[in-house]
Amino acid sequence: METASFFETIQHTLDTFGQAAWFKTLHDIVNVINGYVWGWPMLVLILGVGLYLTVGLLGRTIFKIPFAFKMLWRGRSPQGEGEISPFNALMTSLSATMGTGNIAGVATAIAVGGPGAVFWMWMTAFVGMATKYSEAVLAVHYRETDSRGKFVGGPMYYIRNGLGKKFAWLAVLFALFASMAGFGIGNMVQSNSVASALDKSFGFPVWATGLVMMVMVFAVLIGGIEVIAKVAGKLVPVMAIAYITACSIVLVMFASEIPAAFNLIISSAFTTTAATGGFLGAAMMLAIRQGVARGVFSNEAGLGSAPIAHAAAQTHGPVSQGLVAMLGTFIDTLIVCTFTGLAIVASGVWSSGAKGAALTTEAFASAMPGLGGPIVAVAISVFAFTTILGWSYYCERSLQYLVGTWIIYPFRIVWSMAVFVGATLKLGFVWALADTLNAMMAIPNLVALALLAPIVFKLTKEFFATRGASENNPF
């Protein structure tokens, strides 16, 4: 009881802090900034760079999807120098991307932008595969070994090594924004989502959820990327299959509505969605904005986070890992997010007025009464836990780039403590700040991708002209 009182006192203190007038003013300022950084220029930049890379790669990121899955299967075993297998590198990347965005993010996009937002999530994913591919190619091509002999890479390294010293400041900006953004998108918003879901569905105190998650996260992090990758390699496939199975049950129950759901998604993408039920209606522009923004939030293509994990892959070359990496966007958005979106639209709950995870819960509950809440709560818990693990590695490498390897163990302690804080804090401000920092990460990364695109095209052409031509020895 004394332990409970202690943590409840901490939670009350944090809640009081969040109610301060100056804090609310700061929250409003961040929201205004978000209106600019996630405005049309950013969305055009994300889609424009992705489209440019897709065309420059001659559509290989779309046509070579079956080949990429073959390489992923072979990549379960080490294929060259690095820290983790190509398969586990992808699983680590997926562990970070498959989080609340796949459940609450898709639902929010539909609730605000209408069913057409799902179509624009698909479009973001198709060009995002080229973005993710290019990020991984450059990450492996320009990676280094640190003072411990570990492979390190990511946007900060391919900006510095690829664009030269005059762009070193851009690399520093990326690492700075990434190290801060992770505490939002990759840590506190995730633990808060878990605590909230378990409290509503099972009555677990949020402080207890935060404490348990803090201990679990630290137990994994202390082993470094090798342990994180092993946990992700086992947990991510299981959780993805389990969640897709649950969504499939909803779709089976509403099988007759699936054709109409597809029709509504496509037609709403190019027209105004009329108000119906609790849905207030949405213009086509809002559907595009929600679809692109939530799509990027989910698959992180363009943010520059995933290549940090792929830089550690035991692979023979950058192109082979790039092809494996692009499957992260395919799996995250074109498979998992699509199942969520179809379940919400086909079940008819999309116009109920609910938002976020509550809307996904309604879809599940409509097919499985009494089980919707618990299923979504468990899914959010597992998805969010793996996201915290994956993003810890991204932040760690970003901070290492800025200040050196000495920061690694202090960071792991602080990161684990932030899990508890996130679980017990009201996070409207953290969500808003995370969106701002995500945009700040994306800008230097997208600029670098556009400038280094000729290198990506050259490496890709050489690969498919030699080893990749027969597709018999992809690694």
Stockholm file with secondary structure:
# STOCKHOLM 1.0

chainA/1-475         METASFFETIQHTLDTFGQAAWFKTLHDIVNVINGYVWGWPMLVLILGVGLYLTVGLLGRTIFKIPFAFKMLWRGRSPQGEGEISPFNALMTSLSATMGTGNIAGVATAIAVGGPGAVFWMWMTAFVGMATKYSEAVLAVHYRETDSRGKFVGGPMYYIRNGLGKKFAWLAVLFALFASMAGFGIGNMVQSNSVASALDKSFGFPVWATGLVMMVMVFAVLIGGIEVIAKVAGKLVPVMAIAYITACSIVLVMFASEIPAAFNLIISSAFTTTAATGGFLGAAMMLAIRQGVARGVFSNEAGLGSAPIAHAAAQTHGPVSQGLVAMLGTFIDTLIVCTFTGLAIVASGVWSSGAKGAALTTEAFASAMPGLGGPIVAVAISVFAFTTILGWSYYCERSLQYLVGTWIIYPFRIVWSMAVFVGATLKLGFVWALADTLNAMMAIPNLVALALLAPIVFKLTKEFFATRGASENNPF
#=GR chainA/1-475 SS CHHHHHHHHHHHHHHHHHTCHHHHHHHHHHHHHHHHHTSHHHHHHHHHHHHHHHHHTTTHHHHTHHHHHHHHHHTTSCCSSSSBCHHHHHHHHHHHHSSHIIIIIHHHHHHHHCTHHHHHHHHHHHHHHHHHHHHHHHHHHTCEECTTSCEECSHHHHHHHHHCGGGHHHHHHHHHHHHHHHHIIIIIHHHHHHHHHHHHHHCCCHHHHHHHHHHHHHHHHTTHHHHHHHHHHHHHHHHHHHHHHHHHHHHHHTGGGHHHHHHHHHHHTSSCBCCBTTBCCBCHHHHHHHHHHHHHHHHCTTTSCHHHHHTTBCCSCHHHHHHHHHHHHIIIIIIIIHHHHHHHHHTTGGGSSCCTHHHHHHHHHHHSTTTHHHHHHHHHHHHHHHHHHHHHHHHHHHHHHHHCGGGHHHHHHHHHHHHHHHHHSCCHHHHHHHHHHHHHHHHHHHHHHHHHHHHHHHHHHHHHHTHHHHSSSCC
#=GC SS_cons         CHHHHHHHHHHHHHHHHHTCHHHHHHHHHHHHHHHHHTSHHHHHHHHHHHHHHHHHTTTHHHHTHHHHHHHHHHTTSCCSSSSBCHHHHHHHHHHHHSSHIIIIIHHHHHHHHCTHHHHHHHHHHHHHHHHHHHHHHHHHHTCEECTTSCEECSHHHHHHHHHCGGGHHHHHHHHHHHHHHHHIIIIIHHHHHHHHHHHHHHCCCHHHHHHHHHHHHHHHHTTHHHHHHHHHHHHHHHHHHHHHHHHHHHHHHTGGGHHHHHHHHHHHTSSCBCCBTTBCCBCHHHHHHHHHHHHHHHHCTTTSCHHHHHTTBCCSCHHHHHHHHHHHHIIIIIIIIHHHHHHHHHTTGGGSSCCTHHHHHHHHHHHSTTTHHHHHHHHHHHHHHHHHHHHHHHHHHHHHHHHCGGGHHHHHHHHHHHHHHHHHSCCHHHHHHHHHHHHHHHHHHHHHHHHHHHHHHHHHHHHHHTHHHHSSSCC
//
